[in-house]
Amino acid sequence: MSKHTISLFVLFICILSGSCKKYLDTKSDQSLSTPSTLDDLQLILDNPDLNKGANLTNTGSDEYYVLESDWLNLDETRHKGYVWDGALNNLTDWNVQYKTVFAANTALFNLDLVNTKGEETKQNNIKGTALFYRAYSFYNIAQLYARQYDVSTATKDLGIPLRLTADFNVPSNRATVQQSYDQIIQDLQTALTLLPPTTNIKTRPDKRACHALLSRVYLQMNIYDKAKASAEACLQLSNTLLDYNALDETATYPLPVFSNNPEILFYSITDVPLNADDTRAKIDSTLYNSYAVGDLRKVMLFRDNGDNTQAFKGNYSGGYELFNGLAIDEIFLIRAECAARQGNTAGAMKDLNALLEKRWLQGSFTPLTASTSEEALMLILRERKKELVYRGTRWSDLRRLNKEPQFSVTLKRNLNGTIYQLPPADLRYILLLPIEVLRLANLEQNQR
């Protein structure tokens, strides 16, 4: 079966409307083949469009800034997204993620219809892959369109539409935040039982990727014991860190291409968020100045624009698109943070220093120390921001850390003297559901 690209507009109509007869009629006219083998289903899941994250998780972060002259020339989504405009209508991220959900559900549905006799391993891998992709997209959608998880309100807060079927005639409804995260976890836990421990194809998930994503999800939920256990399970399978001393700082993109990067567990990118533009997006000066002399991230991640500002070059994709997948350095940081929050200062600092030793000029690194778990946590969160630049994780970190007064921040943009602000817990941390979606589905809109 050949790969067929369904237009995002048609796709989102099919997913969210109560009926999709028109699409089904045109499908037969175009002679689109029906998957009839496991290889057909694997082709559906190998579509590179499925390995894409949400652009706005990068656009809204505090890692960079743009000048007013550049901001004024941006397209509407990036223009409004940069200043957290409460009226932003972000259909693109919604469509990209639900396209992946649709593909996953299509594979799961057809898995029961094709002949799998004698190919149980391949069957399990396809099912596990589909469940992983669905969970990954549900998580990405929740970071933009649902409230931050709060155990005291999660059973009441509006979550996301949980599309669990490829049947277009099943209407969409918004689940609660609790139900949304429960589904993500359920999909990943099932996928864990089906996927191989490791794979050499970084665009496909394996058990390592499942454990890594579970650790990220549990961290976002503040369930630190489970986040730590998932991180440990991941690191038992792979724990190799890049040695930045072996990189060429003069290269356009010093980090190795993703296929040769031992830290990458699962490869996913965002297309062209605002901060993917080399010269227009300038690294926040406070962030840049937080790297000490001897910290190789300062020269491997950034390049001088020639005007005393810096652009980003440390992409784990080994190219222009921004990597927002899963990597071992993030898992070290998750395990370290969880240890600190559980009062294990020594364990927390051991993981943090293991990472930093690979980031500093050989022979110049002095291990960090902390006398209390609170001090350790402060150091870990500081290094987390410095390590995971442009990974798409900062937006989620802001959402969860804003629940803790000692870590909450007010984001600010200065555009030629006009100040835009995003205070902690502001409703603009939750995007409006796209108006095109509301015209087709009876879904409750987020508050403003």
KELO-220821 format. One line per field, with one value per residue (C-alpha): residue in one letter; chain; x, y, z. Coordinates in steps of 0.5 Angstrom, whole numbers, plus 500, padded with zeros to 3 digits. Each point is the difference from the previous one (the first is absolute). Last residue first. Example, Ala and Ser with C-alpha at 12.3 -4.5 7.8 and 13.67 -1.06 7.14 Angstrom:
<atoms>
r c(s|a)
c c(A|A)
east c(527|498)
north c(498|493)
up c(514|502)
</atoms>
This chain:
<atoms>
r c(r|q|n|q|e|l|n|a|l|r|l|v|e|i|p|l|l|l|i|y|r|l|d|a|p|p|l|q|y|i|t|g|n|l|n|r|k|l|t|v|s|f|q|p|e|k|n|l|r|r|l|d|s|w|r|t|g|r|y|v|l|e|k|k|r|e|r|l|i|l|m|l|a|e|e|s|t|s|a|t|l|p|t|f|s|g|q|l|w|r|k|e|l|l|a|n|l|d|k|m|a|g|a|t|n|g|q|r|a|a|c|e|a|r|i|l|f|i|e|d|i|a|l|g|n|f|l|e|y|g|g|s|y|n|g|k|f|a|q|t|n|d|g|n|d|r|f|l|m|v|k|r|l|d|g|v|a|y|s|n|y|l|t|s|d|i|k|a|r|t|d|d|a|n|l|p|v|d|t|i|s|y|f|l|i|e|p|n|n|s|f|v|p|l|p|y|t|a|t|e|d|l|a|n|y|d|l|l|t|n|s|l|q|l|c|a|e|a|s|a|k|a|k|d|y|i|n|m|q|l|y|v|r|s|l|l|a|h|c|a|r|k|d|p|r|t|k|i|n|t|t|p|p|l|l|t|l|a|t|q|l|d|q|i|i|q|d|y|s|q|q|v|t|a|r|n|s|p|v|n|f|d|a|t|l|r|l|p|i|g|l|d|k|t|a|t|s|v|d|y|q|r|a|y|l|q|a|i|n|y|f|s|y|a|r|y|f|l|a|t|g|k|i|n|n|q|k|t|e|e|g|k|t|n|v|l|d|l|n|f|l|a|t|n|a|a|f|v|t|k|y|q|v|n|w|d|t|l|n|n|l|a|g|d|w|v|y|g|k|h|r|t|e|d|l|n|l|w|d|s|e|l|v|y|y|e|d|s|g|t|n|t|l|n|a|g|k|n|l|d|p|n|d|l|i|l|q|l|d|d|l|t|s|p|t|s|l|s|q|d|s|k|t|d|l|y|k|k|c|s|g|s|l|i|c|i|f|l|v|f|l|s|i|t|h|k|s|m)
c c(A|A|A|A|A|A|A|A|A|A|A|A|A|A|A|A|A|A|A|A|A|A|A|A|A|A|A|A|A|A|A|A|A|A|A|A|A|A|A|A|A|A|A|A|A|A|A|A|A|A|A|A|A|A|A|A|A|A|A|A|A|A|A|A|A|A|A|A|A|A|A|A|A|A|A|A|A|A|A|A|A|A|A|A|A|A|A|A|A|A|A|A|A|A|A|A|A|A|A|A|A|A|A|A|A|A|A|A|A|A|A|A|A|A|A|A|A|A|A|A|A|A|A|A|A|A|A|A|A|A|A|A|A|A|A|A|A|A|A|A|A|A|A|A|A|A|A|A|A|A|A|A|A|A|A|A|A|A|A|A|A|A|A|A|A|A|A|A|A|A|A|A|A|A|A|A|A|A|A|A|A|A|A|A|A|A|A|A|A|A|A|A|A|A|A|A|A|A|A|A|A|A|A|A|A|A|A|A|A|A|A|A|A|A|A|A|A|A|A|A|A|A|A|A|A|A|A|A|A|A|A|A|A|A|A|A|A|A|A|A|A|A|A|A|A|A|A|A|A|A|A|A|A|A|A|A|A|A|A|A|A|A|A|A|A|A|A|A|A|A|A|A|A|A|A|A|A|A|A|A|A|A|A|A|A|A|A|A|A|A|A|A|A|A|A|A|A|A|A|A|A|A|A|A|A|A|A|A|A|A|A|A|A|A|A|A|A|A|A|A|A|A|A|A|A|A|A|A|A|A|A|A|A|A|A|A|A|A|A|A|A|A|A|A|A|A|A|A|A|A|A|A|A|A|A|A|A|A|A|A|A|A|A|A|A|A|A|A|A|A|A|A|A|A|A|A|A|A|A|A|A|A|A|A|A|A|A|A|A|A|A|A|A|A|A|A|A|A|A|A|A|A|A|A|A|A|A|A|A|A|A|A|A|A|A|A|A|A|A|A|A|A|A|A|A|A|A|A|A|A|A|A|A|A|A|A|A|A|A|A|A|A|A|A|A|A|A|A)
east c(478|497|501|495|495|499|494|504|500|500|504|506|501|500|506|500|502|507|502|506|495|496|506|502|507|500|501|502|501|504|500|506|503|497|502|497|499|499|498|503|498|506|499|493|499|494|504|504|495|499|507|502|495|503|507|499|500|507|503|505|499|507|500|493|501|507|496|494|506|503|494|498|507|499|493|504|504|508|501|506|502|506|506|501|506|504|496|496|493|494|502|501|493|496|504|500|492|499|505|497|493|502|504|494|495|494|495|500|507|499|495|504|506|496|497|506|503|494|501|507|498|496|492|498|499|506|499|501|506|505|503|494|503|500|506|500|496|501|504|500|506|499|504|495|504|499|496|500|507|503|496|499|507|500|507|498|494|493|495|502|496|493|501|501|494|502|498|495|500|507|499|493|498|498|493|498|502|498|501|504|499|506|499|506|505|506|504|500|502|493|498|506|506|500|504|495|504|506|505|499|502|498|504|501|492|500|493|497|499|494|496|496|501|499|493|498|503|496|494|501|502|493|497|502|500|492|500|496|505|505|495|500|507|502|495|503|507|497|496|506|505|495|500|497|502|503|507|500|506|495|500|496|495|493|493|500|503|494|495|503|501|492|498|504|498|492|501|503|494|495|503|500|493|497|498|495|501|494|501|498|507|502|508|499|503|499|501|498|504|499|495|502|495|504|506|498|504|505|502|502|501|494|499|501|507|504|494|501|507|498|495|505|505|494|498|507|501|494|501|507|498|495|505|505|495|498|507|502|493|502|499|492|499|495|497|493|502|506|495|497|507|503|495|500|507|499|494|505|505|495|498|507|501|493|500|507|497|494|503|494|504|495|503|507|506|504|504|494|497|505|502|493|498|507|506|501|499|504|506|500|498|506|500|501|503|499|494|495|494|502|503|494|497|503|497|503|502|502|493|501|506|495|503|494|496|505|500|493|501|506|495|495|494|500|494|502|499|496|499|493|499|503|495|494|503|502|493|497|504|495|500|506|506|504|498|500|507|502|497|504|507|500|500|507|500|506|500|497)
north c(567|493|494|499|494|495|499|498|503|508|499|497|505|505|497|498|506|499|499|503|506|499|503|495|504|507|501|507|504|507|505|504|497|493|498|493|498|493|500|495|494|496|502|501|493|499|504|494|496|505|503|493|498|506|498|493|502|498|508|499|494|501|507|499|493|503|506|494|496|505|502|493|499|506|497|493|503|501|501|498|501|496|505|499|503|494|498|506|500|496|493|502|503|494|496|506|500|493|500|506|497|493|504|505|494|504|498|506|500|493|502|505|496|495|505|503|493|499|507|498|493|503|500|504|508|501|507|499|504|494|495|498|501|507|504|506|505|508|505|507|505|502|495|495|496|492|496|493|497|507|501|492|499|503|502|507|500|500|504|506|497|499|507|502|497|497|504|497|504|498|492|499|494|505|501|493|497|493|497|493|493|495|495|497|506|500|495|506|496|500|507|503|502|506|506|503|505|497|504|497|493|495|495|504|500|493|497|496|493|497|495|494|501|508|499|496|505|505|496|499|508|502|495|503|507|500|508|499|503|495|494|502|501|493|497|503|497|493|500|502|495|495|501|506|501|506|498|493|496|497|499|496|497|503|496|500|507|502|498|505|506|499|500|506|504|498|502|506|502|497|505|506|498|498|504|497|498|497|492|501|500|493|500|499|503|507|503|507|504|502|504|501|496|493|504|505|498|496|506|499|506|502|497|503|501|495|495|500|498|494|498|499|496|496|498|499|495|496|500|498|494|498|499|497|495|498|500|495|496|498|493|502|507|500|507|502|501|505|504|503|501|503|505|502|502|504|504|501|503|504|502|503|504|503|503|503|503|502|505|506|505|505|500|503|496|505|496|496|506|501|492|499|506|499|505|506|504|496|501|508|499|496|493|496|494|494|503|495|502|498|493|497|503|496|493|494|496|493|498|504|495|495|493|499|499|496|495|499|498|496|496|499|502|507|503|503|507|500|507|499|496|505|505|497|499|507|502|495|503|501|502|505|500|495|501|507|500|495|504|507|496|497|492|498|493|496|494|493)
up c(557|502|495|495|502|494|495|494|493|501|507|496|495|506|502|508|503|503|508|502|499|506|504|505|501|497|492|498|494|501|494|501|493|501|507|501|507|504|507|504|505|503|508|499|497|496|495|499|497|494|499|500|494|496|501|498|492|499|499|506|504|503|503|502|504|503|504|501|503|504|503|502|503|505|502|501|505|500|493|496|492|497|498|493|496|499|493|498|503|497|502|507|500|499|505|505|500|501|506|502|501|503|505|502|501|503|495|496|499|498|495|497|499|497|495|499|498|495|497|498|497|495|498|494|499|495|497|492|497|501|504|503|507|498|503|495|504|499|504|501|500|493|496|501|504|500|506|502|499|503|506|501|501|507|501|501|504|496|504|495|494|505|502|493|497|494|493|495|494|498|500|499|504|506|496|499|494|500|506|501|503|500|506|505|498|504|495|495|493|497|503|496|505|504|497|495|496|502|504|507|497|505|504|506|501|502|498|505|500|505|496|503|507|499|498|506|504|497|501|507|501|497|504|506|498|498|499|494|495|503|499|493|499|503|496|494|502|502|493|496|504|498|493|495|493|497|503|496|504|504|508|505|495|500|502|508|500|495|505|506|494|498|508|502|494|502|507|498|496|505|506|495|499|493|495|495|493|496|497|493|498|502|501|507|507|499|507|499|505|507|504|507|505|502|499|506|506|496|496|493|496|496|493|493|500|504|499|493|500|505|496|494|504|503|492|498|505|499|493|501|505|495|495|504|502|493|498|506|499|492|500|499|499|494|500|503|508|498|496|506|503|494|499|507|499|494|503|506|495|497|506|502|493|500|507|499|494|502|505|501|504|504|506|497|503|498|495|499|496|495|500|498|496|495|502|497|507|504|496|500|508|501|502|507|502|506|503|497|496|493|502|503|494|495|502|499|494|498|497|494|499|498|503|503|494|497|506|498|493|502|505|494|497|501|495|494|498|493|500|499|506|504|497|503|507|500|498|506|505|506|507|498|504|497|493|500|503|495|494|502|502|493|500|497|497|501|495|502)
</atoms>
